[in-house]
């Protein structure tokens, strides 16, 4: 017995130092690095001297910055102190020549980077904390790391899984704490380039339960901030011209022309029609509901579906389908011939307002309508999905679906839905592989000439082109298409927020995204609303009001060309709120109609 006790003491003698080391991590090396890299306040080093596309040049004094160093760009508004200037973007030093540095724009944060903007060393970054360790909240090293960062007054955002939605207006970094076999590794990585800035490996004597391998890729689920590719993936000669696209027809992507006759010819076939409607409609689509080969103009609002037709150059009312539910919020409307009978079904995305645990919330109650005889009949209803119809790379229409998150608008995979004529019902959802790992069903379009390319409408209103196998941006746009905040619906917060100590906030408003349509028949362009006018919804009242807004809205088309996504066509800009658009195909005649709101109400008109 005495020998066994001595042996046990010897084992404990050797093990205890390791146990103490594992359970009393101070993380001083890490925090010392953070404090040396990110000062407590902005430190200005220069201003942008020149800018061309995604490259900038700035002068420096004294010691040259190291290649790969990231800086924050702040606006340069007059009579505004540096600490109140708005973040414009993130740049990364590429090369040094003399007393000047060439840097690449890695992210756009809220506004475009311009000549004269301030370049500063970023301070107090948002820290996105990731781990592959199971049950992280009871894993002592993770707890001590998180507590240490909070103790140092850093803003810490814990990542769930491997997807992160970064802040759109602040500089951020990723800290990874990952467990392997008898070791822990802690790394600091750039959120934008994924460069490793700091690494520390620690021996750990105990078994570590993990849910992912070390080094798993972290996905920017919302594709935000805008990440710019390190280098063009095609020869520069293939890139689009820097000049503004020539105005013309939406049928073909525009390129600069040396003759005026082409421009006039493109515009000559454009007609203008204007039809006032009596309801406050939110969405519309032109389709063929009853199969009589006469175009139907179908409108959606919170009360129901309303169908019109064009007759003697007038928009005549035909029929309607009412929801009979005062808690419905209409979100989206699409159409396609789902069952192959020659008639279009109406694909309707609806939310129902709820009260959950004394918090405002909503759930999806979408439906698919078909027209039978003289009435509408649901082919499917109470569907817990956002619904969207897209064209695939071959131009075929595909019905997609995605679930709503518990505390966020979108959650999980994007599915394809089909109609099973034998069973008389919608098939079980199947993951739509071309959209795997895309955050929102409404934010992407496919690229026909490359099965590994998609274009994404980012949450900051820019468009990027992604090489999907590596989550890499290979093409970018330089156009801010503006915020589309027209149709709000409530989503409860996971944790209540308090403003001023007394005002409790229990829910937030999400906004239904704008229409973003790819049309193979129109030279493989993608169309969307270019929103310059101010949103007309009043926060708190959730009531749409008609008033004179600022700016002008338009319809724009974009296309992936080379390593850019330029605006290849843009309609006339109008001083009305553009809410939706749809194309009318009639024989050899194609027209683009828009749903607008002005001081007198709502209308449908063609747009040049």
C-alpha positions as CSV (number, residue, x, y, z in Angstrom):
1,X,0.0,0.0,0.0
2,X,2.8,2.3,0.9
3,X,4.6,1.6,-2.4
4,X,1.4,2.3,-4.3
5,X,1.0,5.7,-2.5
6,X,4.5,6.7,-3.3
7,X,4.0,5.7,-7.0
8,X,0.8,7.8,-7.1
9,X,2.7,10.8,-5.6
10,X,5.4,10.5,-8.2
11,X,2.9,10.5,-11.0
12,X,1.1,13.5,-9.6
13,X,4.4,15.3,-9.2
14,X,5.1,15.0,-12.9
15,X,1.5,15.7,-14.1
16,X,0.6,18.6,-11.9
17,X,2.8,21.2,-13.6
18,X,1.1,20.3,-16.9
19,X,-2.3,20.5,-15.3
20,X,-1.6,23.8,-13.7
21,X,-0.3,25.2,-17.0
22,X,-3.4,24.0,-18.9
23,X,-5.8,25.5,-16.4
24,X,-4.2,28.8,-15.7
25,X,-3.5,30.2,-19.1
26,X,-3.0,33.9,-18.9
27,X,-2.9,34.7,-22.7
28,X,-0.4,37.5,-22.1
29,X,1.5,36.8,-25.2
30,X,-1.6,37.2,-27.3
31,X,-2.9,40.3,-25.6
32,X,0.6,41.9,-25.8
33,X,0.5,41.3,-29.6
34,X,-3.0,42.8,-29.9
35,X,-2.0,45.9,-27.9
36,X,1.2,46.4,-30.0
37,X,-0.6,45.9,-33.3
38,X,-3.8,47.9,-32.6
39,X,-3.3,51.1,-30.6
40,X,-6.1,52.4,-28.3
41,X,-6.9,55.3,-30.7
42,X,-6.5,55.8,-34.5
43,X,-2.9,56.6,-35.6
44,X,-2.9,58.5,-38.9
45,X,0.0,57.6,-41.2
46,X,-1.0,59.1,-44.5
47,X,-3.7,60.0,-47.0
48,X,-4.6,58.4,-50.3
49,X,-2.7,60.1,-53.1
50,X,-4.0,58.1,-56.1
51,X,-6.7,55.5,-56.7
52,X,-7.4,53.3,-59.7
53,X,-10.0,50.6,-59.4
54,X,-9.0,48.4,-56.4
55,X,-5.5,49.9,-56.0
56,X,-4.4,53.0,-54.1
57,X,-1.1,54.8,-53.6
58,X,0.0,56.7,-50.5
59,X,3.2,58.4,-49.3
60,X,4.9,57.6,-46.0
61,X,7.6,59.2,-43.9
62,X,10.3,57.4,-42.1
63,X,10.2,53.6,-41.9
64,X,8.5,51.9,-44.8
65,X,5.4,49.8,-43.9
66,X,5.8,46.0,-44.3
67,X,4.3,44.2,-47.2
68,X,1.0,42.6,-46.1
69,X,0.3,45.3,-43.4
70,X,-3.4,46.2,-43.3
71,X,-4.6,49.8,-42.7
72,X,-8.1,51.2,-42.1
73,X,-9.2,54.0,-44.5
74,X,-11.4,56.8,-43.0
75,X,-13.3,59.5,-44.8
76,X,-11.8,63.0,-44.9
77,X,-14.8,65.2,-44.3
78,X,-13.9,68.8,-43.5
79,X,-14.2,70.2,-40.0
80,X,-14.6,66.6,-38.6
81,X,-12.0,65.2,-36.2
82,X,-10.3,62.0,-37.1
83,X,-12.0,59.9,-34.5
84,X,-15.4,60.9,-35.9
85,X,-14.6,60.2,-39.6
86,X,-16.6,57.3,-41.1
87,X,-14.8,54.0,-42.0
88,X,-14.4,53.7,-45.8
89,X,-12.5,50.5,-46.2
90,X,-9.5,48.3,-45.6
91,X,-6.3,48.3,-47.6
92,X,-3.3,45.9,-47.7
93,X,0.2,47.0,-48.6
94,X,1.5,45.2,-51.7
95,X,4.8,46.9,-52.6
96,X,7.1,49.8,-51.8
97,X,8.7,52.1,-54.4
98,X,10.7,55.0,-53.0
99,X,8.6,56.9,-50.4
100,X,5.3,55.6,-51.8
101,X,3.4,52.4,-51.1
102,X,1.0,50.5,-53.4
103,X,-1.9,48.9,-51.6
104,X,-4.9,46.8,-52.5
105,X,-8.4,47.5,-51.4
106,X,-9.5,44.5,-49.4
107,X,-12.9,45.6,-48.2
108,X,-15.3,48.5,-48.6
109,X,-17.0,49.5,-45.3
110,X,-20.0,51.6,-45.9
111,X,-18.8,54.0,-48.6
112,X,-16.3,54.2,-51.5
113,X,-12.7,54.9,-50.9
114,X,-11.6,58.2,-52.4
115,X,-8.4,60.3,-53.0
116,X,-7.7,62.3,-49.9
117,X,-9.1,59.8,-47.5
118,X,-7.2,59.2,-44.2
119,X,-5.1,56.1,-43.7
120,X,-4.8,55.0,-40.1
121,X,-3.6,52.1,-38.0
122,X,-6.9,50.4,-37.0
123,X,-7.7,50.5,-33.3
124,X,-9.9,48.3,-31.1
125,X,-10.9,45.7,-33.7
126,X,-14.0,43.6,-33.5
127,X,-12.8,40.2,-32.5
128,X,-14.6,37.2,-34.1
129,X,-13.8,34.3,-31.8
130,X,-13.8,30.8,-33.3
131,X,-13.2,27.4,-31.9
132,X,-13.5,23.8,-33.2
133,X,-13.9,22.5,-29.6
134,X,-17.2,20.9,-28.5
135,X,-18.9,22.4,-25.4
136,X,-16.7,25.4,-25.6
137,X,-18.6,27.2,-22.8
138,X,-17.4,24.6,-20.3
139,X,-13.9,24.3,-21.8
140,X,-11.6,26.2,-19.4
141,X,-9.0,27.5,-21.9
142,X,-11.7,28.9,-24.2
143,X,-13.4,30.5,-21.2
144,X,-10.2,32.1,-20.0
145,X,-9.4,33.4,-23.5
146,X,-12.8,34.9,-23.9
147,X,-12.7,36.4,-20.4
148,X,-9.2,37.8,-21.0
149,X,-10.3,39.6,-24.2
150,X,-13.4,41.0,-22.5
151,X,-11.3,42.1,-19.6
152,X,-9.2,44.1,-22.1
153,X,-12.4,45.8,-23.3
154,X,-12.4,44.2,-26.8
155,X,-15.7,43.7,-28.6
156,X,-16.0,39.9,-28.9
157,X,-18.3,38.1,-31.2
158,X,-18.4,34.4,-30.7
159,X,-18.8,32.4,-34.0
160,X,-21.3,29.6,-34.1
161,X,-20.1,26.9,-36.5
162,X,-17.8,28.2,-39.2
163,X,-19.9,31.0,-40.6
164,X,-19.5,34.7,-39.6
165,X,-21.5,37.8,-40.6
166,X,-19.0,40.6,-40.1
167,X,-19.9,44.1,-39.1
168,X,-20.2,46.4,-42.1
169,X,-18.7,49.5,-40.6
170,X,-15.8,48.4,-38.4
171,X,-12.4,46.7,-38.8
172,X,-12.3,43.1,-37.6
173,X,-10.0,40.2,-37.0
174,X,-10.5,36.5,-36.3
175,X,-9.0,34.7,-33.3
176,X,-9.0,30.9,-33.6
177,X,-8.6,28.6,-30.6
178,X,-8.4,25.0,-31.9
179,X,-7.7,21.7,-30.3
180,X,-5.7,18.8,-31.7
181,X,-4.2,15.7,-30.1
182,X,-2.6,16.9,-26.9
183,X,-2.2,20.5,-28.0
184,X,-4.0,23.8,-28.4
185,X,-3.2,26.3,-31.1
186,X,-4.2,30.0,-31.0
187,X,-4.0,32.1,-34.1
188,X,-4.9,35.7,-35.1
189,X,-6.0,36.0,-38.7
190,X,-7.0,38.8,-41.0
191,X,-10.7,38.8,-41.7
192,X,-10.1,40.0,-45.2
193,X,-7.0,38.3,-46.6
194,X,-7.0,35.3,-44.1
195,X,-3.3,36.0,-43.5
196,X,-2.0,34.7,-40.2
197,X,-0.8,37.5,-38.0
198,X,0.0,35.6,-34.8
199,X,0.3,32.0,-33.8
200,X,0.9,30.2,-30.5
201,X,0.9,26.5,-29.8
202,X,0.3,25.1,-26.3
203,X,0.7,21.5,-25.0
204,X,-2.5,20.2,-23.4
205,X,-2.4,17.0,-21.4
206,X,-6.1,16.1,-21.6
207,X,-8.2,14.7,-24.5
208,X,-10.0,17.4,-26.4
209,X,-13.4,16.7,-28.0
210,X,-13.7,18.6,-31.3
211,X,-16.4,19.1,-33.9
212,X,-14.2,20.1,-36.9
213,X,-10.6,19.6,-38.0
214,X,-7.9,22.2,-37.2
215,X,-7.7,24.8,-39.9
216,X,-11.3,24.6,-41.1
217,X,-12.1,27.5,-43.4
218,X,-14.3,30.2,-41.9
219,X,-16.9,31.4,-44.3
220,X,-18.2,35.0,-44.6
221,X,-21.7,33.8,-44.7
222,X,-23.2,37.2,-45.7
223,X,-20.3,37.8,-48.1
224,X,-19.5,41.0,-46.2
225,X,-17.2,43.0,-46.2
226,X,-16.4,43.2,-49.9
227,X,-13.2,41.2,-50.5
228,X,-11.2,42.1,-53.5
229,X,-9.1,39.4,-55.3
230,X,-5.4,39.4,-55.0
231,X,-4.9,39.5,-58.8
232,X,-6.9,39.4,-61.9
233,X,-7.8,35.8,-63.0
234,X,-7.8,36.8,-66.7
235,X,-5.5,38.9,-68.9
236,X,-6.1,42.6,-68.4
237,X,-6.9,42.9,-72.1
238,X,-10.2,41.0,-71.4
239,X,-11.3,43.4,-68.7
240,X,-14.2,45.7,-69.5
241,X,-13.5,49.3,-70.4
242,X,-13.5,51.9,-67.7
243,X,-15.9,54.2,-69.5
244,X,-19.6,54.5,-68.5
245,X,-21.7,51.9,-70.4
246,X,-23.5,53.3,-73.4
247,X,-27.2,53.6,-72.9
248,X,-29.4,51.4,-75.0
249,X,-31.6,48.3,-75.0
250,X,-31.6,45.9,-72.1
251,X,-31.6,43.0,-74.5
252,X,-27.8,43.0,-75.0
253,X,-24.9,44.0,-72.7
254,X,-23.6,47.4,-74.0
255,X,-20.1,48.1,-75.2
256,X,-18.6,51.4,-76.3
257,X,-19.6,52.2,-79.9
258,X,-17.8,54.4,-82.4
259,X,-21.1,55.3,-84.2
260,X,-24.1,57.2,-83.1
261,X,-26.5,55.2,-85.3
262,X,-26.2,52.1,-83.0
263,X,-27.2,54.2,-80.0
264,X,-30.2,55.7,-81.8
265,X,-31.3,52.4,-83.1
266,X,-31.3,50.8,-79.7
267,X,-33.5,53.6,-78.3
268,X,-35.9,53.8,-81.2
269,X,-37.9,50.7,-80.3
270,X,-38.6,51.8,-76.7
271,X,-42.3,52.6,-75.9
272,X,-43.7,54.3,-72.8
273,X,-46.9,53.2,-71.1
274,X,-48.2,54.4,-67.7
275,X,-51.0,52.7,-65.7
276,X,-52.2,53.9,-62.4
277,X,-53.3,51.1,-60.0
278,X,-55.7,51.5,-57.1
279,X,-54.0,49.4,-54.4
280,X,-50.7,49.8,-52.4
281,X,-49.0,46.9,-54.1
282,X,-45.6,45.6,-53.0
283,X,-44.6,43.1,-55.7
284,X,-45.7,42.2,-59.2
285,X,-44.9,39.7,-62.0
286,X,-46.0,39.4,-65.6
287,X,-47.0,35.8,-66.4
288,X,-49.8,33.6,-67.9
289,X,-52.0,32.4,-65.1
290,X,-54.9,30.9,-67.0
291,X,-53.1,29.7,-70.1
292,X,-55.0,31.9,-72.6
293,X,-51.7,33.3,-73.9
294,X,-52.7,36.8,-72.8
295,X,-50.2,38.4,-70.4
296,X,-51.4,38.7,-66.8
297,X,-50.2,41.4,-64.5
298,X,-50.3,39.9,-61.1
299,X,-49.8,42.0,-58.0
300,X,-49.1,41.2,-54.3
301,X,-49.8,43.0,-51.1
302,X,-50.6,42.0,-47.5
303,X,-54.2,41.4,-48.3
304,X,-53.9,39.1,-51.3
305,X,-53.2,38.5,-55.0
306,X,-54.7,40.7,-57.6
307,X,-54.7,40.0,-61.4
308,X,-55.0,42.5,-64.2
309,X,-54.7,42.3,-68.0
310,X,-53.9,44.8,-70.7
311,X,-56.9,45.7,-72.9
312,X,-57.3,48.6,-75.3
313,X,-54.2,50.1,-73.7
314,X,-55.8,50.0,-70.3
315,X,-54.9,47.8,-67.2
316,X,-58.2,46.0,-66.4
317,X,-58.9,44.2,-63.2
318,X,-59.8,40.4,-63.5
319,X,-59.9,38.7,-60.2
320,X,-58.2,38.2,-56.8
321,X,-57.2,35.7,-54.1
322,X,-57.5,37.1,-50.5
323,X,-55.4,35.8,-47.6
324,X,-58.1,36.5,-44.9
325,X,-55.4,37.0,-42.3
326,X,-54.7,40.4,-40.9
327,X,-51.2,39.3,-39.7
328,X,-49.9,38.4,-43.1
329,X,-46.8,40.3,-44.4
330,X,-46.3,39.8,-48.2
331,X,-42.6,39.4,-49.0
332,X,-42.0,38.0,-52.5
333,X,-43.8,37.0,-55.7
334,X,-42.6,34.8,-58.6
335,X,-44.2,32.7,-61.3
336,X,-43.4,29.5,-63.2
337,X,-45.1,26.6,-64.9
338,X,-44.3,24.1,-62.1
339,X,-46.5,21.2,-63.2
340,X,-46.0,21.5,-66.9
341,X,-49.6,22.2,-67.9
342,X,-48.8,25.3,-69.8
343,X,-50.1,27.7,-67.1
344,X,-47.9,29.6,-64.6
345,X,-48.2,28.9,-60.9
346,X,-47.8,31.8,-58.5
347,X,-45.0,31.4,-56.1
348,X,-45.9,33.5,-53.0
349,X,-43.6,34.1,-50.0
350,X,-45.5,35.2,-46.9
351,X,-44.7,35.9,-43.3
352,X,-47.2,35.8,-40.5
353,X,-46.7,38.1,-37.5
354,X,-46.6,36.4,-34.1
355,X,-46.0,37.1,-30.5
356,X,-43.5,34.6,-29.0
357,X,-42.6,34.9,-25.3
358,X,-44.0,38.5,-25.3
359,X,-41.8,39.4,-28.3
360,X,-42.8,40.3,-31.8
361,X,-41.8,37.7,-34.3
362,X,-42.8,36.1,-37.6
363,X,-43.0,32.7,-39.3
364,X,-43.0,31.8,-43.0
365,X,-46.4,30.6,-44.3
366,X,-45.7,30.6,-48.1
367,X,-47.9,29.1,-50.7
368,X,-48.1,28.1,-54.4
369,X,-51.3,29.0,-56.2
370,X,-52.7,27.6,-59.5
371,X,-55.7,28.8,-61.4
372,X,-58.4,26.2,-62.0
373,X,-61.5,27.2,-64.0
374,X,-62.5,30.6,-62.6
375,X,-60.7,30.4,-59.2
376,X,-57.4,29.9,-57.5
377,X,-56.4,26.8,-55.6
378,X,-53.4,26.2,-53.4
379,X,-51.1,23.5,-54.7
380,X,-49.1,23.9,-51.4
381,X,-49.6,26.2,-48.5
382,X,-48.2,26.9,-45.0
383,X,-44.7,26.3,-46.5
384,X,-42.0,27.2,-43.9
385,X,-39.7,28.6,-46.7
386,X,-38.7,31.7,-48.5
387,X,-39.4,30.9,-52.2
388,X,-37.7,32.1,-55.3
389,X,-37.7,31.2,-59.0
390,X,-34.4,31.6,-60.8
391,X,-33.0,30.7,-64.2
392,X,-30.2,28.1,-64.1
393,X,-27.2,28.3,-66.3
394,X,-29.2,26.8,-69.2
395,X,-32.0,29.3,-68.9
396,X,-34.4,26.7,-67.2
397,X,-36.6,28.0,-64.4
398,X,-35.9,26.4,-61.0
399,X,-37.9,26.8,-57.8
400,X,-35.7,27.4,-54.7
401,X,-36.5,27.4,-51.0
402,X,-34.7,28.3,-47.7
403,X,-35.8,28.4,-44.1
404,X,-36.0,31.4,-41.8
405,X,-33.6,31.5,-38.9
406,X,-34.8,31.6,-35.3
407,X,-33.2,35.0,-34.7
408,X,-31.9,35.9,-38.2
409,X,-33.7,36.2,-41.5
410,X,-32.0,33.2,-43.2
411,X,-30.7,29.9,-42.0
412,X,-29.2,26.8,-43.5
413,X,-29.1,25.3,-46.9
414,X,-30.9,26.4,-50.1
415,X,-33.2,23.7,-51.5
416,X,-34.8,22.9,-54.8
417,X,-38.5,22.1,-54.9
418,X,-40.3,20.2,-57.7
419,X,-43.8,19.1,-58.4
420,X,-44.5,15.3,-58.2
421,X,-47.5,14.8,-60.6
422,X,-48.0,11.2,-59.4
423,X,-48.3,12.2,-55.7
424,X,-50.0,15.5,-56.5
425,X,-47.7,17.4,-54.1
426,X,-44.3,19.1,-53.8
427,X,-41.3,16.8,-53.6
428,X,-39.1,16.6,-50.5
429,X,-36.6,19.4,-50.6
430,X,-33.2,18.6,-52.1
431,X,-30.1,20.7,-51.5
432,X,-29.4,22.9,-54.6
433,X,-25.7,22.3,-55.1
434,X,-24.9,25.4,-57.2
435,X,-26.0,27.5,-54.2
436,X,-24.3,25.5,-51.4
437,X,-22.9,27.7,-48.6
438,X,-24.6,30.9,-50.0
439,X,-26.2,32.8,-47.1
440,X,-29.5,34.0,-48.7
441,X,-31.7,32.5,-51.4
442,X,-32.3,36.0,-52.8
443,X,-28.7,37.3,-53.1
444,X,-27.2,35.2,-55.9
445,X,-27.3,34.5,-59.6
446,X,-25.5,31.8,-61.6
447,X,-23.0,32.5,-64.4
448,X,-23.7,30.5,-67.5
449,X,-20.2,30.0,-68.9
450,X,-18.6,28.7,-65.7
451,X,-20.3,26.1,-63.3
452,X,-18.0,27.3,-60.5
453,X,-18.9,31.0,-60.7
454,X,-21.8,32.8,-58.9
455,X,-22.4,36.5,-58.5
456,X,-23.5,37.7,-55.1
457,X,-25.4,40.9,-54.2
458,X,-23.7,41.8,-50.9
459,X,-25.4,43.2,-47.8
460,X,-23.4,46.4,-48.5
461,X,-25.2,46.7,-51.9
462,X,-22.1,45.9,-54.0
463,X,-21.9,42.8,-56.3
464,X,-19.0,40.3,-56.3
465,X,-18.2,37.3,-58.4
466,X,-17.1,34.2,-56.5
467,X,-15.1,31.1,-57.4
468,X,-17.2,28.8,-55.3
469,X,-14.8,25.9,-54.6
470,X,-12.4,28.2,-52.7
471,X,-14.9,30.9,-51.5
472,X,-12.7,33.3,-53.5
473,X,-13.7,36.6,-55.1
474,X,-12.6,36.7,-58.7
475,X,-14.6,39.7,-59.9
476,X,-15.9,42.9,-58.4
477,X,-18.2,45.8,-59.1
478,X,-17.6,49.4,-58.1
479,X,-21.3,50.4,-58.0
480,X,-23.2,50.8,-54.7
481,X,-26.8,49.8,-55.6
482,X,-28.2,51.4,-52.5
483,X,-30.2,50.0,-49.5
484,X,-33.6,48.5,-50.3
485,X,-35.6,48.8,-47.1
486,X,-39.2,48.9,-48.3
487,X,-40.9,45.8,-46.8
488,X,-40.2,45.1,-43.1
489,X,-41.2,42.1,-41.0
490,X,-40.3,41.4,-37.3
491,X,-37.8,38.9,-36.0
492,X,-37.4,38.5,-32.2
493,X,-34.0,39.1,-30.6
494,X,-32.2,36.3,-28.8
495,X,-31.4,38.7,-26.0
496,X,-33.3,41.8,-25.1
497,X,-31.4,45.1,-25.7
498,X,-31.7,48.1,-23.5
499,X,-31.2,51.7,-24.8
500,X,-30.6,54.4,-22.2
501,X,-31.1,52.0,-19.4
502,X,-34.9,51.9,-19.7
503,X,-36.0,51.4,-23.3
504,X,-36.2,47.6,-23.9
505,X,-35.9,46.3,-27.5
506,X,-37.2,42.7,-28.0
507,X,-37.2,42.4,-31.8
508,X,-35.7,43.8,-34.9
509,X,-37.0,44.4,-38.4
510,X,-35.7,42.5,-41.4
511,X,-36.4,43.7,-44.9
512,X,-37.4,41.6,-47.9
513,X,-34.6,41.8,-50.5
514,X,-35.1,43.4,-53.9
515,X,-35.6,41.4,-57.0
516,X,-32.3,40.2,-58.5
517,X,-33.0,38.3,-61.8
518,X,-30.7,36.6,-64.3
519,X,-31.9,36.4,-67.9
520,X,-30.0,34.2,-70.3
521,X,-32.1,35.5,-73.2
522,X,-30.9,39.0,-72.5
523,X,-27.2,38.4,-73.1
524,X,-26.8,36.6,-69.7
525,X,-27.3,39.8,-67.7
526,X,-28.6,40.1,-64.2
527,X,-31.1,42.9,-63.4
528,X,-31.8,44.7,-60.2
529,X,-33.1,48.0,-58.8
530,X,-30.5,50.7,-58.4
531,X,-31.8,52.4,-55.2
532,X,-30.8,56.0,-54.7
533,X,-34.0,57.4,-53.1
534,X,-34.3,57.3,-49.4
535,X,-36.3,54.4,-47.9
536,X,-39.9,55.5,-47.2
537,X,-40.6,53.3,-44.1
538,X,-40.9,55.0,-40.8
539,X,-39.1,53.1,-38.1
540,X,-41.3,52.2,-35.1
541,X,-44.6,52.7,-36.9
542,X,-43.9,50.3,-39.8
543,X,-46.1,52.4,-42.0
544,X,-45.2,53.2,-45.6
545,X,-45.8,56.9,-46.3
546,X,-45.8,58.6,-49.6
547,X,-43.7,61.7,-49.7
548,X,-41.1,63.4,-51.9
549,X,-37.8,61.5,-51.6
550,X,-34.3,62.4,-52.6
551,X,-32.4,60.9,-55.5
552,X,-33.5,58.9,-58.5
553,X,-34.1,55.2,-58.9
554,X,-33.3,53.0,-61.9
555,X,-33.1,49.5,-63.2
556,X,-29.6,48.3,-63.8
557,X,-28.1,45.2,-65.5
558,X,-24.7,43.7,-64.7
559,X,-22.6,40.9,-66.1
560,X,-19.4,39.2,-65.2
561,X,-16.7,40.3,-67.7
562,X,-13.1,39.5,-67.0
563,X,-12.3,40.3,-63.4
564,X,-15.0,42.9,-63.1
565,X,-18.8,43.1,-62.9
566,X,-19.7,46.3,-64.6
567,X,-23.1,47.9,-65.1
568,X,-23.7,46.9,-68.7
569,X,-27.1,48.7,-69.0
570,X,-29.1,51.2,-67.0
571,X,-32.6,52.5,-67.5
572,X,-33.6,56.1,-67.3
573,X,-33.4,57.4,-63.7
574,X,-36.7,58.5,-62.3
575,X,-37.8,60.5,-59.3
576,X,-40.1,57.8,-58.1
577,X,-39.7,54.8,-55.7
578,X,-39.0,51.7,-57.7
579,X,-40.5,48.7,-55.9
580,X,-40.3,45.9,-58.4
581,X,-40.0,45.1,-62.1
582,X,-41.0,42.4,-64.7
583,X,-40.4,41.7,-68.4
584,X,-43.2,41.3,-70.9
585,X,-42.4,38.9,-73.8
586,X,-44.9,39.1,-76.6
587,X,-43.8,37.8,-80.0
588,X,-40.8,39.7,-81.0
589,X,-41.7,42.5,-78.6
590,X,-40.0,42.8,-75.2
591,X,-40.8,45.5,-72.7
592,X,-39.6,46.2,-69.2
593,X,-42.3,47.3,-66.7
594,X,-41.7,48.7,-63.2
595,X,-43.9,49.1,-60.2
596,X,-43.5,52.6,-58.8
597,X,-44.7,54.7,-55.9
598,X,-45.0,58.5,-56.2
599,X,-46.9,61.3,-54.5
600,X,-50.2,60.3,-56.1
601,X,-50.0,56.6,-55.2
602,X,-48.9,53.5,-57.1
603,X,-48.5,52.8,-60.8
604,X,-47.0,50.4,-63.4
605,X,-45.1,51.9,-66.3
606,X,-42.6,50.9,-68.9
607,X,-39.1,52.3,-68.4
608,X,-36.5,53.2,-71.0
